Amino acid sequence: MLRSSWYYNLLYPKRFWRFKDNNVYLSFDDGPIPEVTPWVLKQLKQFKAKATFFCIGDNIKKHPEIFQQIIDEGHSIGNHSMHHLNGWITNTEDYIEDVNNCQQTIKQLNTDTCLFRPPYGKCTSKQAKILHQKGFKIVMWDVITKDYDAGKSPQDCFKIYKSQVRNGSIIVMHDSQKAFKNLQYILPKILNEKLHFKAI
């Protein structure tokens, strides 16, 4: 997983790393997942916060009712590819096809999105150029909590968030089983800070 840095912002200026406003943008990757995603939605609703969910197409197909719940509760959705492919080790044709398949899955459920986040934060310049030509906005981040890392304690993840968050931050968390233990600790604490959490 790429680390956020001013260096990447300079290297990939057409990708969104942070916004120039006073909002904070929570985002969740890899869902929808039973138990985890509904729990996230419950927390967001409790604090009247909005977020953006970058969903894997295969998980959308498996759990369309949870995907619909995300939309019904007023959150944004984004394309996270069909099968969570790493663009650095996937040829461009296969990568773009996988993104397109996810997009078709989303459209089949009567919604659409122009937001895309590359799995692992990894897509090549060629892949990104094609995606931009197709009208996608590539959304990265400037804060990654590392909630997916089994070597990180929940307290570690929250410290990462606290040390990096600022106005306009795009924060990455994961509504996945792997991240759930850490997420259950950090998300309520983040929401309790009562910042202006907005969907992208």
Helices and strands as residue ranges (DSSP letters): H 6-11, E 25-29, H 36-46, E 51-55, H 57-62, H 64-72, E 76-79, G 87-89, H 92-108, E 115-116, G 119-121, H 125-133, E 137-138, E 143-144, H 154-164, E 170-174, H 180-191
